[in-house]
Amino acid sequence: MTSDQDDRAAPRPPGAAPDRARASRKQVLLRLDPAVHEAMAKWASDDLRSVNAQIEVILRRALADAGRDPKAAPMRPRGRPPKHS
């Protein structure tokens, strides 16, 4: 079994994204000082983003500023996704 198969075979926690979305995103455990997390959460809320999305925006900007732009796929727009009828 390959590592890709191992990842797809792993059980998903409640509320996790579908397998097709998980396959295209990497998961990283990040430990933050509570004050840093609180500041990130406030900033993310102000920008109508999740903390995770806010961290990704900041990392993308830092990479671009450092001349290390990964040319990654664009992020989805801010705010809640539209409801499908």
PyMOL Python script that loads the backbone (N, CA, C, O; Angstrom):
from pymol import cmd

cmd.read_pdbstr("""\
ATOM      1  N   MET A   1       0.847  -1.183   0.000  1.00  0.00           N
ATOM      2  CA  MET A   1       0.000   0.000   0.000  1.00  0.00           C
ATOM      3  C   MET A   1       0.887   1.239   0.000  1.00  0.00           C
ATOM      4  O   MET A   1       1.839   1.312   0.777  1.00  0.00           O
ATOM      5  N   THR A   2       0.592   2.215  -0.858  1.00  0.00           N
ATOM      6  CA  THR A   2       1.395   3.437  -0.913  1.00  0.00           C
ATOM      7  C   THR A   2       0.945   4.404   0.161  1.00  0.00           C
ATOM      8  O   THR A   2      -0.095   4.206   0.791  1.00  0.00           O
ATOM      9  N   SER A   3       1.733   5.457   0.372  1.00  0.00           N
ATOM     10  CA  SER A   3       1.357   6.448   1.379  1.00  0.00           C
ATOM     11  C   SER A   3       0.074   7.164   0.985  1.00  0.00           C
ATOM     12  O   SER A   3      -0.707   7.546   1.858  1.00  0.00           O
ATOM     13  N   ASP A   4      -0.165   7.359  -0.334  1.00  0.00           N
ATOM     14  CA  ASP A   4      -1.417   7.973  -0.779  1.00  0.00           C
ATOM     15  C   ASP A   4      -2.607   7.099  -0.388  1.00  0.00           C
ATOM     16  O   ASP A   4      -3.640   7.609   0.045  1.00  0.00           O
ATOM     17  N   GLN A   5      -2.460   5.793  -0.542  1.00  0.00           N
ATOM     18  CA  GLN A   5      -3.540   4.893  -0.168  1.00  0.00           C
ATOM     19  C   GLN A   5      -3.736   4.900   1.341  1.00  0.00           C
ATOM     20  O   GLN A   5      -4.868   4.843   1.820  1.00  0.00           O
ATOM     21  N   ASP A   6      -2.633   4.971   2.098  1.00  0.00           N
ATOM     22  CA  ASP A   6      -2.744   5.036   3.556  1.00  0.00           C
ATOM     23  C   ASP A   6      -3.535   6.264   3.974  1.00  0.00           C
ATOM     24  O   ASP A   6      -4.381   6.188   4.866  1.00  0.00           O
ATOM     25  N   ASP A   7      -3.262   7.407   3.329  1.00  0.00           N
ATOM     26  CA  ASP A   7      -3.945   8.653   3.673  1.00  0.00           C
ATOM     27  C   ASP A   7      -5.429   8.545   3.378  1.00  0.00           C
ATOM     28  O   ASP A   7      -6.251   8.991   4.179  1.00  0.00           O
ATOM     29  N   ARG A   8      -5.786   7.960   2.240  1.00  0.00           N
ATOM     30  CA  ARG A   8      -7.198   7.854   1.884  1.00  0.00           C
ATOM     31  C   ARG A   8      -7.914   6.841   2.765  1.00  0.00           C
ATOM     32  O   ARG A   8      -9.117   6.960   2.998  1.00  0.00           O
ATOM     33  N   ALA A   9      -7.193   5.857   3.250  1.00  0.00           N
ATOM     34  CA  ALA A   9      -7.823   4.817   4.058  1.00  0.00           C
ATOM     35  C   ALA A   9      -8.034   5.258   5.506  1.00  0.00           C
ATOM     36  O   ALA A   9      -8.823   4.653   6.231  1.00  0.00           O
ATOM     37  N   ALA A  10      -7.337   6.298   5.923  1.00  0.00           N
ATOM     38  CA  ALA A  10      -7.450   6.748   7.316  1.00  0.00           C
ATOM     39  C   ALA A  10      -8.846   7.299   7.578  1.00  0.00           C
ATOM     40  O   ALA A  10      -9.409   7.989   6.728  1.00  0.00           O
ATOM     41  N   PRO A  11      -9.411   7.001   8.746  1.00  0.00           N
ATOM     42  CA  PRO A  11     -10.741   7.539   9.072  1.00  0.00           C
ATOM     43  C   PRO A  11     -10.692   9.042   9.228  1.00  0.00           C
ATOM     44  O   PRO A  11      -9.705   9.595   9.713  1.00  0.00           O
ATOM     45  N   ARG A  12     -11.768   9.704   8.812  1.00  0.00           N
ATOM     46  CA  ARG A  12     -11.853  11.159   8.914  1.00  0.00           C
ATOM     47  C   ARG A  12     -12.538  11.545  10.209  1.00  0.00           C
ATOM     48  O   ARG A  12     -13.488  10.888  10.634  1.00  0.00           O
ATOM     49  N   PRO A  13     -12.057  12.614  10.842  1.00  0.00           N
ATOM     50  CA  PRO A  13     -12.757  13.108  12.029  1.00  0.00           C
ATOM     51  C   PRO A  13     -14.090  13.732  11.622  1.00  0.00           C
ATOM     52  O   PRO A  13     -14.256  14.121  10.466  1.00  0.00           O
ATOM     53  N   PRO A  14     -15.044  13.836  12.555  1.00  0.00           N
ATOM     54  CA  PRO A  14     -16.323  14.462  12.229  1.00  0.00           C
ATOM     55  C   PRO A  14     -16.118  15.868  11.684  1.00  0.00           C
ATOM     56  O   PRO A  14     -15.321  16.637  12.221  1.00  0.00           O
ATOM     57  N   GLY A  15     -16.838  16.203  10.614  1.00  0.00           N
ATOM     58  CA  GLY A  15     -16.755  17.527  10.024  1.00  0.00           C
ATOM     59  C   GLY A  15     -15.575  17.729   9.096  1.00  0.00           C
ATOM     60  O   GLY A  15     -15.369  18.834   8.594  1.00  0.00           O
ATOM     61  N   ALA A  16     -14.784  16.671   8.855  1.00  0.00           N
ATOM     62  CA  ALA A  16     -13.625  16.800   7.979  1.00  0.00           C
ATOM     63  C   ALA A  16     -14.073  16.909   6.527  1.00  0.00           C
ATOM     64  O   ALA A  16     -15.168  16.479   6.164  1.00  0.00           O
ATOM     65  N   ALA A  17     -13.208  17.489   5.708  1.00  0.00           N
ATOM     66  CA  ALA A  17     -13.503  17.666   4.293  1.00  0.00           C
ATOM     67  C   ALA A  17     -13.554  16.311   3.592  1.00  0.00           C
ATOM     68  O   ALA A  17     -12.956  15.346   4.068  1.00  0.00           O
ATOM     69  N   PRO A  18     -14.258  16.229   2.472  1.00  0.00           N
ATOM     70  CA  PRO A  18     -14.298  14.982   1.708  1.00  0.00           C
ATOM     71  C   PRO A  18     -12.906  14.575   1.249  1.00  0.00           C
ATOM     72  O   PRO A  18     -11.999  15.407   1.204  1.00  0.00           O
ATOM     73  N   ASP A  19     -12.730  13.304   0.908  1.00  0.00           N
ATOM     74  CA  ASP A  19     -11.422  12.768   0.519  1.00  0.00           C
ATOM     75  C   ASP A  19     -10.791  13.542  -0.628  1.00  0.00           C
ATOM     76  O   ASP A  19      -9.586  13.793  -0.608  1.00  0.00           O
ATOM     77  N   ARG A  20     -11.587  13.929  -1.635  1.00  0.00           N
ATOM     78  CA  ARG A  20     -11.000  14.614  -2.781  1.00  0.00           C
ATOM     79  C   ARG A  20     -10.359  15.936  -2.361  1.00  0.00           C
ATOM     80  O   ARG A  20      -9.322  16.316  -2.905  1.00  0.00           O
ATOM     81  N   ALA A  21     -10.959  16.636  -1.405  1.00  0.00           N
ATOM     82  CA  ALA A  21     -10.382  17.894  -0.927  1.00  0.00           C
ATOM     83  C   ALA A  21      -9.169  17.617  -0.039  1.00  0.00           C
ATOM     84  O   ALA A  21      -8.184  18.353  -0.096  1.00  0.00           O
ATOM     85  N   ARG A  22      -9.228  16.583   0.766  1.00  0.00           N
ATOM     86  CA  ARG A  22      -8.109  16.245   1.652  1.00  0.00           C
ATOM     87  C   ARG A  22      -6.882  15.862   0.859  1.00  0.00           C
ATOM     88  O   ARG A  22      -5.761  16.165   1.268  1.00  0.00           O
ATOM     89  N   ALA A  23      -7.075  15.202  -0.268  1.00  0.00           N
ATOM     90  CA  ALA A  23      -5.940  14.732  -1.053  1.00  0.00           C
ATOM     91  C   ALA A  23      -5.120  15.895  -1.598  1.00  0.00           C
ATOM     92  O   ALA A  23      -3.925  15.743  -1.847  1.00  0.00           O
ATOM     93  N   SER A  24      -5.744  17.050  -1.785  1.00  0.00           N
ATOM     94  CA  SER A  24      -5.028  18.178  -2.376  1.00  0.00           C
ATOM     95  C   SER A  24      -4.476  19.152  -1.334  1.00  0.00           C
ATOM     96  O   SER A  24      -3.849  20.142  -1.711  1.00  0.00           O
ATOM     97  N   ARG A  25      -4.682  18.913  -0.068  1.00  0.00           N
ATOM     98  CA  ARG A  25      -4.216  19.810   0.989  1.00  0.00           C
ATOM     99  C   ARG A  25      -3.329  19.040   1.961  1.00  0.00           C
ATOM    100  O   ARG A  25      -3.584  17.870   2.248  1.00  0.00           O
ATOM    101  N   LYS A  26      -2.307  19.686   2.457  1.00  0.00           N
ATOM    102  CA  LYS A  26      -1.423  19.084   3.454  1.00  0.00           C
ATOM    103  C   LYS A  26      -1.854  19.527   4.837  1.00  0.00           C
ATOM    104  O   LYS A  26      -2.232  20.682   5.035  1.00  0.00           O
ATOM    105  N   GLN A  27      -1.799  18.618   5.791  1.00  0.00           N
ATOM    106  CA  GLN A  27      -2.126  18.945   7.172  1.00  0.00           C
ATOM    107  C   GLN A  27      -0.833  19.128   7.949  1.00  0.00           C
ATOM    108  O   GLN A  27       0.104  18.343   7.807  1.00  0.00           O
ATOM    109  N   VAL A  28      -0.787  20.183   8.782  1.00  0.00           N
ATOM    110  CA  VAL A  28       0.393  20.495   9.568  1.00  0.00           C
ATOM    111  C   VAL A  28      -0.057  20.806  10.990  1.00  0.00           C
ATOM    112  O   VAL A  28      -0.966  21.609  11.199  1.00  0.00           O
ATOM    113  N   LEU A  29       0.573  20.180  11.947  1.00  0.00           N
ATOM    114  CA  LEU A  29       0.311  20.487  13.342  1.00  0.00           C
ATOM    115  C   LEU A  29       1.129  21.728  13.698  1.00  0.00           C
ATOM    116  O   LEU A  29       2.345  21.755  13.510  1.00  0.00           O
ATOM    117  N   LEU A  30       0.460  22.738  14.207  1.00  0.00           N
ATOM    118  CA  LEU A  30       1.139  23.991  14.535  1.00  0.00           C
ATOM    119  C   LEU A  30       0.835  24.341  15.982  1.00  0.00           C
ATOM    120  O   LEU A  30      -0.326  24.476  16.369  1.00  0.00           O
ATOM    121  N   ARG A  31       1.875  24.486  16.769  1.00  0.00           N
ATOM    122  CA  ARG A  31       1.707  24.889  18.159  1.00  0.00           C
ATOM    123  C   ARG A  31       1.965  26.384  18.257  1.00  0.00           C
ATOM    124  O   ARG A  31       3.012  26.872  17.832  1.00  0.00           O
ATOM    125  N   LEU A  32       1.000  27.110  18.821  1.00  0.00           N
ATOM    126  CA  LEU A  32       1.114  28.557  18.950  1.00  0.00           C
ATOM    127  C   LEU A  32       0.940  28.973  20.393  1.00  0.00           C
ATOM    128  O   LEU A  32       0.220  28.325  21.152  1.00  0.00           O
ATOM    129  N   ASP A  33       1.596  30.053  20.771  1.00  0.00           N
ATOM    130  CA  ASP A  33       1.347  30.677  22.053  1.00  0.00           C
ATOM    131  C   ASP A  33      -0.124  31.129  22.049  1.00  0.00           C
ATOM    132  O   ASP A  33      -0.603  31.635  21.034  1.00  0.00           O
ATOM    133  N   PRO A  34      -0.837  30.955  23.154  1.00  0.00           N
ATOM    134  CA  PRO A  34      -2.250  31.348  23.182  1.00  0.00           C
ATOM    135  C   PRO A  34      -2.499  32.805  22.782  1.00  0.00           C
ATOM    136  O   PRO A  34      -3.509  33.104  22.146  1.00  0.00           O
ATOM    137  N   ALA A  35      -1.602  33.698  23.142  1.00  0.00           N
ATOM    138  CA  ALA A  35      -1.768  35.104  22.776  1.00  0.00           C
ATOM    139  C   ALA A  35      -1.625  35.294  21.265  1.00  0.00           C
ATOM    140  O   ALA A  35      -2.334  36.106  20.671  1.00  0.00           O
ATOM    141  N   VAL A  36      -0.707  34.545  20.643  1.00  0.00           N
ATOM    142  CA  VAL A  36      -0.536  34.619  19.190  1.00  0.00           C
ATOM    143  C   VAL A  36      -1.784  34.081  18.505  1.00  0.00           C
ATOM    144  O   VAL A  36      -2.274  34.672  17.542  1.00  0.00           O
ATOM    145  N   HIS A  37      -2.297  32.958  19.004  1.00  0.00           N
ATOM    146  CA  HIS A  37      -3.509  32.387  18.417  1.00  0.00           C
ATOM    147  C   HIS A  37      -4.684  33.353  18.551  1.00  0.00           C
ATOM    148  O   HIS A  37      -5.464  33.517  17.613  1.00  0.00           O
ATOM    149  N   GLU A  38      -4.809  33.979  19.694  1.00  0.00           N
ATOM    150  CA  GLU A  38      -5.901  34.934  19.908  1.00  0.00           C
ATOM    151  C   GLU A  38      -5.792  36.107  18.930  1.00  0.00           C
ATOM    152  O   GLU A  38      -6.798  36.542  18.369  1.00  0.00           O
ATOM    153  N   ALA A  39      -4.575  36.619  18.726  1.00  0.00           N
ATOM    154  CA  ALA A  39      -4.379  37.714  17.780  1.00  0.00           C
ATOM    155  C   ALA A  39      -4.681  37.258  16.354  1.00  0.00           C
ATOM    156  O   ALA A  39      -5.284  37.998  15.577  1.00  0.00           O
ATOM    157  N   MET A  40      -4.263  36.045  16.012  1.00  0.00           N
ATOM    158  CA  MET A  40      -4.553  35.501  14.676  1.00  0.00           C
ATOM    159  C   MET A  40      -6.061  35.329  14.484  1.00  0.00           C
ATOM    160  O   MET A  40      -6.591  35.644  13.418  1.00  0.00           O
ATOM    161  N   ALA A  41      -6.749  34.833  15.508  1.00  0.00           N
ATOM    162  CA  ALA A  41      -8.193  34.626  15.421  1.00  0.00           C
ATOM    163  C   ALA A  41      -8.914  35.955  15.223  1.00  0.00           C
ATOM    164  O   ALA A  41      -9.868  36.032  14.449  1.00  0.00           O
ATOM    165  N   LYS A  42      -8.472  36.994  15.910  1.00  0.00           N
ATOM    166  CA  LYS A  42      -9.082  38.320  15.766  1.00  0.00           C
ATOM    167  C   LYS A  42      -8.859  38.854  14.359  1.00  0.00           C
ATOM    168  O   LYS A  42      -9.790  39.351  13.724  1.00  0.00           O
ATOM    169  N   TRP A  43      -7.625  38.753  13.871  1.00  0.00           N
ATOM    170  CA  TRP A  43      -7.286  39.214  12.530  1.00  0.00           C
ATOM    171  C   TRP A  43      -8.084  38.433  11.492  1.00  0.00           C
ATOM    172  O   TRP A  43      -8.629  39.021  10.558  1.00  0.00           O
ATOM    173  N   ALA A  44      -8.158  37.108  11.649  1.00  0.00           N
ATOM    174  CA  ALA A  44      -8.914  36.273  10.720  1.00  0.00           C
ATOM    175  C   ALA A  44     -10.387  36.669  10.718  1.00  0.00           C
ATOM    176  O   ALA A  44     -11.008  36.751   9.658  1.00  0.00           O
ATOM    177  N   SER A  45     -10.941  36.911  11.889  1.00  0.00           N
ATOM    178  CA  SER A  45     -12.344  37.311  11.998  1.00  0.00           C
ATOM    179  C   SER A  45     -12.572  38.645  11.296  1.00  0.00           C
ATOM    180  O   SER A  45     -13.570  38.814  10.595  1.00  0.00           O
ATOM    181  N   ASP A  46     -11.663  39.584  11.476  1.00  0.00           N
ATOM    182  CA  ASP A  46     -11.770  40.887  10.818  1.00  0.00           C
ATOM    183  C   ASP A  46     -11.775  40.747   9.295  1.00  0.00           C
ATOM    184  O   ASP A  46     -12.427  41.522   8.596  1.00  0.00           O
ATOM    185  N   ASP A  47     -11.044  39.753   8.789  1.00  0.00           N
ATOM    186  CA  ASP A  47     -10.931  39.525   7.343  1.00  0.00           C
ATOM    187  C   ASP A  47     -11.916  38.474   6.829  1.00  0.00           C
ATOM    188  O   ASP A  47     -11.853  38.080   5.665  1.00  0.00           O
ATOM    189  N   LEU A  48     -12.825  38.021   7.695  1.00  0.00           N
ATOM    190  CA  LEU A  48     -13.822  36.993   7.337  1.00  0.00           C
ATOM    191  C   LEU A  48     -13.171  35.715   6.836  1.00  0.00           C
ATOM    192  O   LEU A  48     -13.588  35.134   5.834  1.00  0.00           O
ATOM    193  N   ARG A  49     -12.132  35.289   7.559  1.00  0.00           N
ATOM    194  CA  ARG A  49     -11.432  34.049   7.229  1.00  0.00           C
ATOM    195  C   ARG A  49     -11.343  33.177   8.467  1.00  0.00           C
ATOM    196  O   ARG A  49     -11.528  33.647   9.589  1.00  0.00           O
ATOM    197  N   SER A  50     -11.058  31.905   8.251  1.00  0.00           N
ATOM    198  CA  SER A  50     -10.733  31.019   9.359  1.00  0.00           C
ATOM    199  C   SER A  50      -9.289  31.308   9.777  1.00  0.00           C
ATOM    200  O   SER A  50      -8.535  31.932   9.030  1.00  0.00           O
ATOM    201  N   VAL A  51      -8.917  30.858  10.956  1.00  0.00           N
ATOM    202  CA  VAL A  51      -7.526  31.025  11.398  1.00  0.00           C
ATOM    203  C   VAL A  51      -6.600  30.299  10.432  1.00  0.00           C
ATOM    204  O   VAL A  51      -5.537  30.812  10.081  1.00  0.00           O
ATOM    205  N   ASN A  52      -7.001  29.109  10.005  1.00  0.00           N
ATOM    206  CA  ASN A  52      -6.191  28.337   9.069  1.00  0.00           C
ATOM    207  C   ASN A  52      -5.964  29.112   7.768  1.00  0.00           C
ATOM    208  O   ASN A  52      -4.836  29.189   7.282  1.00  0.00           O
ATOM    209  N   ALA A  53      -7.024  29.681   7.209  1.00  0.00           N
ATOM    210  CA  ALA A  53      -6.904  30.444   5.968  1.00  0.00           C
ATOM    211  C   ALA A  53      -6.040  31.682   6.176  1.00  0.00           C
ATOM    212  O   ALA A  53      -5.255  32.048   5.301  1.00  0.00           O
ATOM    213  N   GLN A  54      -6.180  32.323   7.326  1.00  0.00           N
ATOM    214  CA  GLN A  54      -5.384  33.526   7.610  1.00  0.00           C
ATOM    215  C   GLN A  54      -3.903  33.172   7.672  1.00  0.00           C
ATOM    216  O   GLN A  54      -3.068  33.903   7.140  1.00  0.00           O
ATOM    217  N   ILE A  55      -3.575  32.065   8.313  1.00  0.00           N
ATOM    218  CA  ILE A  55      -2.181  31.627   8.386  1.00  0.00           C
ATOM    219  C   ILE A  55      -1.650  31.357   6.980  1.00  0.00           C
ATOM    220  O   ILE A  55      -0.516  31.720   6.664  1.00  0.00           O
ATOM    221  N   GLU A  56      -2.469  30.719   6.129  1.00  0.00           N
ATOM    222  CA  GLU A  56      -2.021  30.441   4.766  1.00  0.00           C
ATOM    223  C   GLU A  56      -1.789  31.738   3.986  1.00  0.00           C
ATOM    224  O   GLU A  56      -0.814  31.840   3.242  1.00  0.00           O
ATOM    225  N   VAL A  57      -2.665  32.723   4.145  1.00  0.00           N
ATOM    226  CA  VAL A  57      -2.492  34.012   3.469  1.00  0.00           C
ATOM    227  C   VAL A  57      -1.169  34.653   3.902  1.00  0.00           C
ATOM    228  O   VAL A  57      -0.405  35.138   3.067  1.00  0.00           O
ATOM    229  N   ILE A  58      -0.912  34.652   5.192  1.00  0.00           N
ATOM    230  CA  ILE A  58       0.313  35.260   5.717  1.00  0.00           C
ATOM    231  C   ILE A  58       1.542  34.518   5.199  1.00  0.00           C
ATOM    232  O   ILE A  58       2.526  35.147   4.809  1.00  0.00           O
ATOM    233  N   LEU A  59       1.493  33.192   5.193  1.00  0.00           N
ATOM    234  CA  LEU A  59       2.628  32.411   4.689  1.00  0.00           C
ATOM    235  C   LEU A  59       2.853  32.659   3.205  1.00  0.00           C
ATOM    236  O   LEU A  59       3.997  32.784   2.768  1.00  0.00           O
ATOM    237  N   ARG A  60       1.772  32.732   2.418  1.00  0.00           N
ATOM    238  CA  ARG A  60       1.915  33.002   0.978  1.00  0.00           C
ATOM    239  C   ARG A  60       2.558  34.372   0.753  1.00  0.00           C
ATOM    240  O   ARG A  60       3.439  34.515  -0.096  1.00  0.00           O
ATOM    241  N   ARG A  61       2.116  35.376   1.514  1.00  0.00           N
ATOM    242  CA  ARG A  61       2.701  36.717   1.374  1.00  0.00           C
ATOM    243  C   ARG A  61       4.183  36.719   1.746  1.00  0.00           C
ATOM    244  O   ARG A  61       5.006  37.322   1.057  1.00  0.00           O
ATOM    245  N   ALA A  62       4.505  36.041   2.838  1.00  0.00           N
ATOM    246  CA  ALA A  62       5.902  35.987   3.280  1.00  0.00           C
ATOM    247  C   ALA A  62       6.766  35.269   2.239  1.00  0.00           C
ATOM    248  O   ALA A  62       7.884  35.703   1.964  1.00  0.00           O
ATOM    249  N   LEU A  63       6.265  34.190   1.665  1.00  0.00           N
ATOM    250  CA  LEU A  63       7.013  33.476   0.632  1.00  0.00           C
ATOM    251  C   LEU A  63       7.227  34.360  -0.601  1.00  0.00           C
ATOM    252  O   LEU A  63       8.324  34.394  -1.160  1.00  0.00           O
ATOM    253  N   ALA A  64       6.190  35.066  -1.019  1.00  0.00           N
ATOM    254  CA  ALA A  64       6.309  35.954  -2.181  1.00  0.00           C
ATOM    255  C   ALA A  64       7.307  37.079  -1.887  1.00  0.00           C
ATOM    256  O   ALA A  64       8.135  37.408  -2.736  1.00  0.00           O
ATOM    257  N   ASP A  65       7.234  37.672  -0.686  1.00  0.00           N
ATOM    258  CA  ASP A  65       8.150  38.751  -0.311  1.00  0.00           C
ATOM    259  C   ASP A  65       9.601  38.280  -0.272  1.00  0.00           C
ATOM    260  O   ASP A  65      10.519  39.052  -0.545  1.00  0.00           O
ATOM    261  N   ALA A  66       9.800  37.003   0.071  1.00  0.00           N
ATOM    262  CA  ALA A  66      11.147  36.444   0.156  1.00  0.00           C
ATOM    263  C   ALA A  66      11.639  35.919  -1.196  1.00  0.00           C
ATOM    264  O   ALA A  66      12.732  35.361  -1.289  1.00  0.00           O
ATOM    265  N   GLY A  67      10.825  36.102  -2.247  1.00  0.00           N
ATOM    266  CA  GLY A  67      11.220  35.605  -3.557  1.00  0.00           C
ATOM    267  C   GLY A  67      11.093  34.105  -3.679  1.00  0.00           C
ATOM    268  O   GLY A  67      11.770  33.490  -4.502  1.00  0.00           O
ATOM    269  N   ARG A  68      10.241  33.510  -2.878  1.00  0.00           N
ATOM    270  CA  ARG A  68      10.060  32.057  -2.878  1.00  0.00           C
ATOM    271  C   ARG A  68       8.604  31.675  -3.154  1.00  0.00           C
ATOM    272  O   ARG A  68       8.100  30.688  -2.618  1.00  0.00           O
ATOM    273  N   ASP A  69       7.945  32.459  -3.985  1.00  0.00           N
ATOM    274  CA  ASP A  69       6.544  32.220  -4.304  1.00  0.00           C
ATOM    275  C   ASP A  69       6.374  30.811  -4.880  1.00  0.00           C
ATOM    276  O   ASP A  69       6.989  30.482  -5.894  1.00  0.00           O
ATOM    277  N   PRO A  70       5.547  29.979  -4.242  1.00  0.00           N
ATOM    278  CA  PRO A  70       5.410  28.595  -4.698  1.00  0.00           C
ATOM    279  C   PRO A  70       4.521  28.436  -5.932  1.00  0.00           C
ATOM    280  O   PRO A  70       4.372  27.323  -6.435  1.00  0.00           O
ATOM    281  N   LYS A  71       3.934  29.512  -6.424  1.00  0.00           N
ATOM    282  CA  LYS A  71       3.003  29.456  -7.552  1.00  0.00           C
ATOM    283  C   LYS A  71       1.893  28.443  -7.278  1.00  0.00           C
ATOM    284  O   LYS A  71       1.509  27.666  -8.153  1.00  0.00           O
ATOM    285  N   ALA A  72       1.392  28.468  -6.059  1.00  0.00           N
ATOM    286  CA  ALA A  72       0.331  27.555  -5.645  1.00  0.00           C
ATOM    287  C   ALA A  72      -0.997  27.971  -6.259  1.00  0.00           C
ATOM    288  O   ALA A  72      -1.165  29.104  -6.710  1.00  0.00           O
ATOM    289  N   ALA A  73      -1.931  27.039  -6.266  1.00  0.00           N
ATOM    290  CA  ALA A  73      -3.277  27.339  -6.756  1.00  0.00           C
ATOM    291  C   ALA A  73      -3.871  28.456  -5.916  1.00  0.00           C
ATOM    292  O   ALA A  73      -3.589  28.545  -4.721  1.00  0.00           O
ATOM    293  N   PRO A  74      -4.691  29.312  -6.518  1.00  0.00           N
ATOM    294  CA  PRO A  74      -5.283  30.411  -5.750  1.00  0.00           C
ATOM    295  C   PRO A  74      -6.198  29.901  -4.646  1.00  0.00           C
ATOM    296  O   PRO A  74      -6.828  28.849  -4.759  1.00  0.00           O
ATOM    297  N   MET A  75      -6.248  30.684  -3.576  1.00  0.00           N
ATOM    298  CA  MET A  75      -7.144  30.343  -2.477  1.00  0.00           C
ATOM    299  C   MET A  75      -8.559  30.740  -2.858  1.00  0.00           C
ATOM    300  O   MET A  75      -8.762  31.603  -3.712  1.00  0.00           O
ATOM    301  N   ARG A  76      -9.535  30.108  -2.225  1.00  0.00           N
ATOM    302  CA  ARG A  76     -10.911  30.513  -2.506  1.00  0.00           C
ATOM    303  C   ARG A  76     -11.148  31.872  -1.857  1.00  0.00           C
ATOM    304  O   ARG A  76     -10.451  32.221  -0.904  1.00  0.00           O
ATOM    305  N   PRO A  77     -12.111  32.646  -2.347  1.00  0.00           N
ATOM    306  CA  PRO A  77     -12.338  33.989  -1.821  1.00  0.00           C
ATOM    307  C   PRO A  77     -12.729  33.986  -0.353  1.00  0.00           C
ATOM    308  O   PRO A  77     -13.149  32.965   0.191  1.00  0.00           O
ATOM    309  N   ARG A  78     -12.585  35.152   0.282  1.00  0.00           N
ATOM    310  CA  ARG A  78     -12.967  35.304   1.685  1.00  0.00           C
ATOM    311  C   ARG A  78     -14.459  35.117   1.864  1.00  0.00           C
ATOM    312  O   ARG A  78     -15.240  35.241   0.921  1.00  0.00           O
ATOM    313  N   GLY A  79     -14.835  34.817   3.093  1.00  0.00           N
ATOM    314  CA  GLY A  79     -16.244  34.695   3.442  1.00  0.00           C
ATOM    315  C   GLY A  79     -16.775  33.292   3.261  1.00  0.00           C
ATOM    316  O   GLY A  79     -16.068  32.377   2.839  1.00  0.00           O
ATOM    317  N   ARG A  80     -18.022  33.156   3.587  1.00  0.00           N
ATOM    318  CA  ARG A  80     -18.673  31.849   3.494  1.00  0.00           C
ATOM    319  C   ARG A  80     -18.920  31.482   2.038  1.00  0.00           C
ATOM    320  O   ARG A  80     -19.218  32.348   1.214  1.00  0.00           O
ATOM    321  N   PRO A  81     -18.797  30.203   1.725  1.00  0.00           N
ATOM    322  CA  PRO A  81     -19.100  29.790   0.354  1.00  0.00           C
ATOM    323  C   PRO A  81     -20.596  29.965   0.095  1.00  0.00           C
ATOM    324  O   PRO A  81     -21.395  29.884   1.028  1.00  0.00           O
ATOM    325  N   PRO A  82     -20.984  30.203  -1.157  1.00  0.00           N
ATOM    326  CA  PRO A  82     -22.405  30.382  -1.459  1.00  0.00           C
ATOM    327  C   PRO A  82     -23.185  29.109  -1.175  1.00  0.00           C
ATOM    328  O   PRO A  82     -22.675  28.001  -1.342  1.00  0.00           O
ATOM    329  N   LYS A  83     -24.414  29.281  -0.750  1.00  0.00           N
ATOM    330  CA  LYS A  83     -25.279  28.122  -0.511  1.00  0.00           C
ATOM    331  C   LYS A  83     -25.766  27.596  -1.854  1.00  0.00           C
ATOM    332  O   LYS A  83     -26.157  28.364  -2.733  1.00  0.00           O
ATOM    333  N   HIS A  84     -25.737  26.286  -1.997  1.00  0.00           N
ATOM    334  CA  HIS A  84     -26.245  25.661  -3.212  1.00  0.00           C
ATOM    335  C   HIS A  84     -27.669  25.213  -2.970  1.00  0.00           C
ATOM    336  O   HIS A  84     -27.955  24.568  -1.961  1.00  0.00           O
ATOM    337  N   SER A  85     -28.556  25.542  -3.871  1.00  0.00           N
ATOM    338  CA  SER A  85     -29.970  25.162  -3.717  1.00  0.00           C
ATOM    339  C   SER A  85     -30.200  23.756  -4.169  1.00  0.00           C
ATOM    340  O   SER A  85     -31.328  23.267  -4.112  1.00  0.00           O
TER     341      SER A  85
END
""", "prot")
cmd.dss("prot")
cmd.show_as("cartoon", "prot")
cmd.util.cbc("prot")
cmd.orient("prot")
